[in-house]
Amino acid sequence: MTRFRSVIAAAVLLTSQAHAFPIQDIRIDGLKRVSSERVFASLPITAGQDFTPEAGADTIRELFDLGFFKSIDLSRDGNVLLIQVQERPAIARILIEGNDLIPDEAIRDVMSNLGLREGDVINQSALDNLAKSLQREYENQGRYDAQVSSRQVELPDNRVGIEVTINEGAIARIGQIRFFGADAYDDDDLRDEMELKEPGAFTFFSKSDRYSLQKLRGDIERLRSLYLDSGYAQVQIDTPSVQFDPASSRIYLSVRIQEGPRYSIGDIAIAGDIPAEIQGLEGRIGIQTGDTFARSELAKDIQTLQSVMGNGGYTQAQVRELTDFDPDSGTVDVTYLVTPQLQTYVRRINFRGNLVTTDTVLRRSMVQMEGALADASKVEQSRRRLEQLGYFARVTPRFTPVPGSPDQVDLDMEIEEQATGTFSASVGYSQSAGAVFGVSLAQDNFLGTGNNVSVGVNKSDAVSQLNFSFYDPFLTVDGVSRSINAFYSETDFAEQGSSSYQIDQSGLSIGFGYPISVDQRIGFTGGLRMTDLKVGSANDIDQIESFQASVQNETSFVEFESSLFWQRSTLNRGRFPTQGSFQRVDLGLSLPGSDLTYYTLGAQTEKYFEMGEESAVRVRSRVFYGDGYGDLNGLPFFRNYFVGGERSLRGFEANSLGPRSIKNGVATKDAFGGSVLITGGADYQFAAPFLDDPRSNRLSAFVDFGQVYDGNASIDLGELRASAGLGFTWMTAIGPLTFSYAKPIQKESGDELESFQFSIGTGL
């Protein structure tokens, strides 16, 4: 009615004039929130044209179509066209009630797309469409009986509030899933591929029978992938028929499949203008003539060929497969068409997201250099080296073309930093050390410099410890590292559940490491260690008496220590890796001139086999051996190795396995440790589904084995102990939180067992 009156007003304006008039200017009055530019852009007439009844009617219609005005009047002042408008109210607030399934933010996004935002002039047609739009959103979520209503509430100063009331109703559940045209697979096999399920014994818990359009679309893609990877290269799956039964609130799905013939691979070729320096593309193809056609295998080949081209500097190379189907023979010839594009060079390397870590720390880990040929393999090495630092949750490289320079790209490294240290006063508990109290500052990326600094004071029933460590991984630009360590500790082994003696130690050491390749390092450490031995009432232990006799009953010792190591790591990141391996070999030597002369050898290795996103199988082992030389026969007993507990062999008490203390020729139940250690095991690790950050935790199913031996006796691998169980580790602000539950699968009578083990806080 308002629009009709405005059109009549335009007609009256013209009938009051004997003839049309030339428009010298146009003036708009009444605008408050709507911009004049928006209005002028919608006018069908401009200054310099003649005003006619038709032009007036068109002007009224166009302005009303904007949806901003509730009345529009045209008038004339000489040769000036006056447009008087009255704006619709502005939206002052939006209230949403009754929604649980779809959050407020998502509903506001829908309203924003319709032009309904706080501060904007209300658009009545958009408000009328709001209920329909939200209704469709709820139907996509399986809520077919959802009800949506909206109303305006008038407010002062030409403003309104919008109130959206929602009754989400009950979610529709799957009643039946039927397939038509499927011969290659049984209906049950196809249903197994789908996330949506028919009602069953476990759907009450899994809720997989709840209908969702997004899930249905994903299921259709899963079915298509099943066929495409099984030779049915021309399969067609029609849009499913979705029928809703209001009486039962059940959804009945009908999926029609046209399988087509099953194909195997025929001839394979590589075509395109391949540069002469790119060699061996044919040898990188995974599919073979006679193989069953599988779309995923073709995709892997394309990715491999692009990687090979990228390693040669052709980072923008395009590879696509051309298929030639022969239904008569049931074969498909595959040609990989390679379009190299230009060989590219890296103009600049940009780091984004590093709020703490300095640019220097990042650049020194890069294998790909600025100004050099872009090499995809070097970019991948750079990404892996950055994630190995442990400072970043993830690093994502991306090539960006340089405008106007087709042979240049910028390498953007997207960095997501993570917490690398804490300052805390903590209280914790460890079953191997008892109550733990400590104050510590630990920072793996100190002030963003990449240096590791740690200062700690810790006190438990078994250990009192003060330590300081500093590690600079790049003392020189060549990657030479330097470490400084100082410590003082008092350890009561009786409190740790092993033998009855106390060791007080203090020491200072400095070490250097040198890279011999991207993944390998060698290093040297030298230092001074002072040890005080307090045997107390334990001097009736035969092993301790034998040691004291060999050192003329001395109890204080000064050692000049040195060690060498070789280390290789291809782990994909520093915390909770999922790929790669780690190996380390150590040689420790108490130098001639020390009060005690002995040496130690150690080797440890672990390898990760990725099983999926944030899941992997880890296989690990450790072997250590120590012995005396010169005047010392055997490894000093207080340097003995121990096994048992959460850090070595779960399911057994900490430090409880191996050779026993001997009193007057009779073995006791107290573990004494040994000079040979063997441990290992396997874990299946995966991120806990109940925590938001998958890189902050690991659940695991594990098998551990281990034992310590007296190096002077024969080593019987049949004495190895083993256990199996479940574990959970969560990185928190106070350090790792670790739980495990294990049961022995290989034990002997007299072994001290402990199924549930945990460590909270700093732990020792």
N, C-alpha and C positions, 0 to 999 in steps of 0.2 A: 504494500500500500504506500509506504514511504517513497519507494522508487517511482511508483506511478504518479504520485503528486509532483515529484521533481521533474518528471518528463513533461507533465502538463504545464509546469511553471516555465519550462523552456519554450513550449509552444506559445504560451501567453506572451512571453518576451518578444517573440518574433511577430505575433499578430499585432502587437502594439506599434510595430514599425512598418512603414509603408514598403520598405524593401530591406534586403540583407545589408549588413554593414561590414566594412573592412575592419579586421581586428588589429588595432594598433599595439595593444598590450594585453596581457592576461595577469590578473591579480587573484591570489587565493587567500581567503581569510578563514580563520578558525583552526589553523593547524597548531597543535601543541606538542604532540609526541611523534606524529608522522612527519617525515622529512619532506620538504617541498620538492627536493630533487626526485623522490619516489613518485610524487603526484605528477609533476611535469613530464616525467618519462612515460607516463601512462596516457597522457592526453592525446587524442586523435587529431587535435588542431593546434596550430601554432600562430604566433603573431605574424601578420602579413597575409593571412588567409581571410576569406570572407566567412562570416558567421551565417549559417543556414539552419533551418529547423532540423534537418537530418544530422548536421554536425553537433547541434545541441543534444539531441537524443543519444548520439554515439558517446558524447562526453559523459553524460549521466551514467550510461551503462558501463563504460570502462572504469569509472571511478568507483561505482558500486561493486564491481567485480574484484576490486582490491580487497574488499572485506573490512576496511578500516572505518567506514563512515555509516552513520545511521540516517543522516539526511544530507542532501546536496541541493543547493539553490543557485540558479544562474540569474544574473542581472547585467544591466548595461549602464556604464557611466561614460557618456560620449562614445568614443570608439574603443573604450576599454571594457573587456569582458571580465565581470566580477564573478568569482566562484566562491560561494559561502558554504562551508562544510561544518558538520558537527560530528566530531569523532566518537567512535564507540568507546566504551570505558576501557581503561588500562587494567591489565591483570596485576593485582597487588599481591596475591598469594595463591598458592595451590596446595590443597589438602587432599591426601590420598588415604583412604581407610579400607581395611578388609583384605589387603593383599599380603600373602605370605609366600606364595610360590614365585611370583615375579617381584623383585625388589623395587623400591621407590625410584632408584636411579634409572632402571630400565623403562619404567612407565613414563618418567619425565623425558627420557630420550624419545619415546614414541610421540609424546606431546610436542616436544621441540621440533620434531620432523614435520609436524602438522602446523607449526607456527604458533604454538601455545606456550609461551614462556613468560615468566614473571617480568613485568616491566613493559611488555609489548601490548599493543592495542588488541583487544579480543577480536577474534575472527569467528563469527557465528557458524559459518559453514564448517570450519575446522572443528569447532566444538561438537557440531552435529555428527562429524565423522569419527570423533574420538572413541565412542562406545563400540563402533564397528571395528576399528583398528585393534582395540584391546581385546575384543571378542575373538578376533582371528589369532591373536597371540596366545590366548588361553586354549583355543582349539588346537593349536600346534603343540601345546603341552598336554593334550588329552583331556582338557576340561571343557567338555561340550555343553554342560549345563551351567557354566559360569554366567553371571549376570553383572553388567556394568552400567552404571548410570552416572550422570553428571548434572550439576546445576550451578547457576550463577547466584552469588550473594552480593547485593548492592552495598557499596561502601562509599563514604564521603569522597568529594573531590573527583567525581567521575571515574571511580575505580570499582572493580568487582573482584570477588574471590571466586575461585573455581573449586568446587568440592566434588571429588570423584569417589564414588562408593562402589565397592566390589564385593560380590559374593562369589568366591572362586569355585564353589560347588565341589563335587566329588570327581576324582580323576577317572577317566575311562580306562578299563582294563582290556587286555587282549582276550577275545573269546576263542578265536580260531585263526590259524594261518594256513592258507591253502596255496598250493602251487599247481600251475597248469602248464603242460608242455615239457616238463622236466623228465628226461629219461636217463641221463647219465648218473644222476644221484637220487637216492631215496628222499622222500619228503623230510624224514627225520634228520638225515645228514644235512639238508639245507637249513632246517630249523636250528641245528647245532651251530651253524655259522653266524646266526643272528644274535644280536644283543637283546632284542625283544623276544619274549618267550610266551608260550601258552601257559595257562595256570598249571602249577605243579606243586609238589611237596615242599619245594624250597623257595618258590617265588614270593611267599609271604615275607621271607627274610631278605631276599635279593631285590625284591620289587621290580624284577625284570619284566613282569607282565603289565607294567604301567605304560600306556601308549605315549609316544612322543614323536612328533614329526621329524625332529633332528635325528633321533635314534633310527627311525625308519629309513631316512636317507642314507645314514651310515650303513645300515644293514644291506641295502640294495648295492652299495659299493662293495661290501664284503662278498656278496654273492657274485657280483661281476668279476671281482678279482679271483674268486675260486675257479670260475670257468676259464678266465683268460690265462690262468696259470696251469690249466689242465688240458690245454690244446684247443679249446673252443674259442678261437680267435675272432669269430664273427658273431658271438653271442649277443642277443638283444634281450633286455629285460625292460618290459613296459612299466610305466608309472603304475604303482600298485593301486588297486581299487580299495578304498577305505569306506566301510559301511558301519554306521553307528546305530545301535539298537537302544533307543531311549528307555525302553522298559527295563532292560538289564544293565544299562550303562556299559555295554560290551562293544568292542571294536572287532570287526571281522575283516581280515586282510586277504586279498586275493592277488597273487603275484603270477603274471604270465611270462613265461620264458621261451624264447626261440633259440635253441641251443646251436643249431647249425652243425656242420661237420667238424670232426676233430682233426687237427692238423699236426704234422711234425715238421721239423726244420728241413728245408731243402738246401739249395745253394746259399752260401754266405759270401758276401763281398764287402769291400770298403771302397768307396768312391769319393771323389772330390779333389780339389787342388791341394794336395798334401805337401807341405814344404819338405825339401830334401833332407833337412837335419832331423826331422821326426822319423824315427825308425822303430820298427817292431810293433806297429799297431795291430797287425794280424795276430800276433802271438798273445795279445792281451784280451782277445775275445773269448768269452766263457762258453757261449753256446756252441754246439757242434751239430753237424749234419746228422739227421736221424733222431735228434732229441725231440721230445714232446714240446710243442710250442708253449712258451711261458712268458707272458708280458713282463713279469718282474725281472726275469733274467735279461731280457732286452734292455730294460731300464738300467740294470747294473752295468751292462756293456757300454751304454751311452755315457754313464757317469765315469767309467774307467777311461774311455777314450777322451773325454773332456779333460780328465785329470792329466793324462799323458800330454795332451796338447798344452794344457796350462803349465806343466813342468818345463815346457820348451818356450814359454813366454807368450803363448797364444791363449791368454786368459779369457778372451771373448769368443773363442771358437764355439761354433754351433755344431752339434751332432744330432741327427735325427734318423730314424729308421724308415726305410721304404720297404713295403711288403707287397709281394706278388703272389696271390693265392691261386692255387690250382685245385679246384674241388675234385676233379677226376682222380688225381693221384693222392689227394689228401696231404699235399705238402705246401709250404709257404717259403718262397725265396726271400731272404733278408739282405738288404743292402744298407750299410751305414754310410750316410752321406755326410761328409765332413766339410764344413765351411770354416777355414782357419781364421778369417778376418786378418787384421794387422797384428804383427808381433808388438807387444806393448812393454813399456818401461814404467817403473814406479816413479812418479814425480815427487810425491810427498807421502809420508806415513803420518796419519793423524790418530791420536789416541783420544777417545771420548769416554767420559764416565769416571775417570780416575780423579776423585776428589782429594785423596790423601797421598797416593803414591806419586812420586815425582816423575817427570818425563824421562829423566836420565835412567832411572831404575827400569823403566819399560824398554827403552831403546837398547840397552845393553843386552837384553835377552832376545833381541830380534836377529833372525838369520837372514831374512829378506832385507835388503838395504835400499835406501833411496838412490835413485839414479841408475839402479841395476835393472836387468831384464826381469820382468815379473815372472816369478816361478811359484806355481801353486804348491809344490812340495816344500819349498822353503817357507811359504806362508803357513802351511800346516805345522811345520817344525816350530815356527815362532809362536803359534797359538799354544802348542803343547808345552813349550818351555815357560811361557807366561803362567799357564795354569799349574805347572809343577811347582811354582814358587809358593803356592798355598795362600796367596794374598787375595785371589779373585775367585768368585763363585763360578764365573764363566767368562770366556773371551770369544768374541765373534768377529772374524775378519770379513771384510767386504770390499770388493773393488768398485770404484766409482769412476766412470769415464770423465776425462778432462774435456770440457767444451772447447771445440776448435782445434783439439790435438788428438786425432784418432789413434795415434800410436802411444798415448800416455794414459795412465790411470793413477788415481790416488788410492792408497790402501788405508781404509778406515778400520781401526781396531776398537770395537765396542767393548768396554771394560765394565764388569759388574763387581765392585769390590765387596769384600766380606770382612767380618771382624777378625783381626789377627792377634789379639792379645787382650789382657785384662789387668786391672789393678784391683786386688781384692784382699779383704780379710775374710778368711773362710774357716768353716768348721765342717769336717767330714768324717767319714768312717770307711775303713778298709778292713776286710776280714783278715788280711795278712799282717796288717800293721796296727790295728786297733783304732782308737780315736785319733783324729788328725786335726791339728790346729796350725794355721799358717797365715802368713802375710806375704804376698808375692806381687811382683810386677813382671809381667811377661809380655813381650811385644815382638812379634816376628817381623814386623815392618815398621821399625822404630822411626816415628816422625816422617814416614813415607820414604825413608832413605834405603829401604831394603835390608838394613842391618837387623840382626836378631839380638835382643838384649833381654836378659833374665836375671832378676834378683829375687831371692826367696829365703825366708826363714820358716822352717817347718818343725813341728814337734809332734811325736806320737809315742805310744807305749814302747815301741821298739827302736825308733830312730829319732835323733835330734840332728838337724842339718841346717847349715848356712851355706849358700852357694851364690856364685856370680858367674855369668857367662856372657861373652860377646862374640858375635860372628859377623864378619864382613865378607859377603860372598864375592865382592868385586873390589879387592884391595887395589888391583891394577886393571887397566882396560882390557888386558888379555884374559881376565877371569880368574886370576890367582886369588884365592880366599885366605882369610886369616881368622883364627879362633883363639880366644883367651878364656881360660877357665880357672876358677879358684874355688876351693870348698873346704869346709870343716864338717865332720860328722862323727857322731857317736852311735854305734850300732850294738844293740844287745840281742844276740842271736837266740837266746833263751826265750825272749818275748816273741820272736818270729816263729816259734814252734820247732826250731831245729836244735842245735847243740848249745851247751851252756858256756859261753864265753863272750867277752865284750871287746870291741875294736874301736879305738879312737884314731881318726885319720884326718890329715890336712894335706893340702897339695895345691900346686900351681902349675899350669901347663900352657904352652902356646903351640899352635899348629898352623900349617899352611897346606892348601890344596891347589892342584893345578889341573886344568882341563886338558885331556889328550884327544878328545873328540867332542861332538855335540852332546853325547850321552854318557861319556866316561870321564872319571876323575881319578887322580892318584894324590896321596897326601902323606905328610909327615908331621908327627907331634913329638915334642920333647918337654919334660917337666920333672918336677921334684915332688915326691910323696913321702910323708913321715907317718909312721904307724906305731901306736902303742897298744900292746896286747895285755889284756887283763883276764887271766884264766880263772881266778877265784877258786871256788870249790871244785872246778872241773878238772883239776890237775891229775885226777885218777883216770882220765880217758887215755887209753893207750896211744892213740894217734897224736894227741897233743904232747904227751910225754916224749914220744919219739922225736917230734919236731923240736921241742925244747932242748933235747940232748944234742941234736944236730947243730944247734946255734948256740951251744954253751949257755943255755938258760937266759939268753938275752930276751928282753921284752920290748925294746924300742929299736926301730929300724928306719934307716934312711935309704930311699931308693931313687936312683936316677933313671927315670922312665923314658922310653921312646916307643913309637909305634909307626907302622906303615899301613896304608890301606889302598885298595883299589875298589872303585865303585862304578857300577853301570846302572842307569835308570832310564827306562822308556815309558814310565807310568804317565798316564795322560793328565794327571793332576796330583797335587800334593795331599789333598784330603779326600778320603773315600774314593780312590781311583776305580775305574771299571775296565781299563785296558792297559796292556803293557806288562813289563817285568822289572824286577829289581834284584841286583846281585851285589854282594859286598864281601871282600876278603880282607881280614885284619891279621897283622902280625904285631904282637906286643913283646917288648923286651926290656927287662930290668938290666941295665948296662953293667958291665964289669966295673968293680969299684963300689957297687951298692952293697948294703948289708945282706940283701937277699938277691940271688941271681936266678932268674927263671924266665920263661917265655910262654906266650900263649898264641894259639892259632885259631882263627874263627872264620867260618863261611856261612853266609845266610842267603837265601834266595826266596823269591815269591813271584808268582805269575798270575795275572788276571785274564780270564776269558769272559768277554762281554756276552751276556745272555739277553739283554734287552735294555731299555732305558733305565738307568740307575740300578742295574742289577748285574752281578757277575759271579763267577766261580773263581775263588782264590785257592791256589795250591802253594804251600810254604814249607820250608825246612830250615833248621839251624844245626850246625855241628861246631862244637868248640873243644879245644884240647889244650892242656897246659902241663908243663913239666919243668923241673929244675935243671940247672947245668952248673958246672964248676963244683963248688963244695956242697951245693944243695941238691939233695936227692928227692926229687918230686916237687910238685907245686905246693907252696905254703898252704896250710889247711884253711886259713882265713881268706884265701883267694879261690876256694872251691866253688864249683857251680852247683846250683840247686834247681830242682824241678818240682812243680806242683803249684796249683793256684790259678787265678784268673789270667796271669800274664804268660803262662807256659802250658799247663795241662789242667784244664778245667774238670771239675768233678772229684779232684783229689785236693787234700789240704795243702796250703801253701808250703813250699820247701820241705815236703814230707817224704819224698821218694829217694831212692838210691842207697849207697852204702850207709851203714849204721855206726854210731859211736860204739867203741869196744872198751869195756871196763874189765880189767883183770882177765882179759882173754875171752870175755863173754859179750856177744853182741846185745846192745840195748835196743829199745824202740825208737830212739832219737836219731833223726837223719843227720849225717855228718857232711854230706856233699861229696863230690868227686871231681876228678880232673878231666873227665870226658862228659860232654853233654850232647844229647841228640834229641831234638824235638821237631815236630812238623804237624801237618794236618791239611785239611781242606775245608773251605767254607762256601756256602751259597749265600751271598749277600744281596739284599734288596732294600729299597727305601720303604719306610713304614707308611702305609696308606693313610694313617690317622694324623700325620703331621704335614703342615703346609709346605715346608722347605725340604725337598727330597735330598738335597745335598748336605743336610745337617745331621743325618742319622742313618743307621743301618740296623736292620734285622738280619739275623743269620741263623742258618742251620749248619752245624759244624761237626767235624770229627778231629780230635786231637790225639797225638801220640807223643811219647817222650820217656826219657830215663836218663839218669846220670850214673857213671861207672867209675870205679877205681882204675886209674890208668895203669897200675902195676899188675892188675889181674886181667883175665881174659874178658872180652866183651861179648856177651850173649844177647843177640837181638831178640831172642825169645823172651827176655825179661822186660821188653818194652811194655809200658802201660798205655791204654787207650781209653778214650771216652767219646761220647756223642751227646749233643744237646742243642739248645737254642740260646741265642744271645741277642742283646740289644745295646747299642751304643748311641748316645745322643750328645752332641756338642752343645754345651750350655755356657753361660757367662762365667761360671766358676770352673770350667774345664769339662772333661768328658764324664758323662754319667753312664756307667756300664753295669749291666745285669747279665747273668748267665745261669742256666739250669742244665746240668749235665749228669749223665749216669755212666759209670765205667762199663766198657765192653771188653776190657782185658785188665784183670786185676789179680792180686795174690792175697792170700790170707795175711792179715796184719796191716794191710794198707789202710791209711787214714783217709776216709772219704768225706766229701763235702759237696752236696748236690747244688745248692743255691749259693752263688757268690756274687758280690757286688762291690762297687767302689763309687763313692759320692764325694764330690769336692776335689781337693787337690790330690789326695792319695799319695802314697809313698811306695 
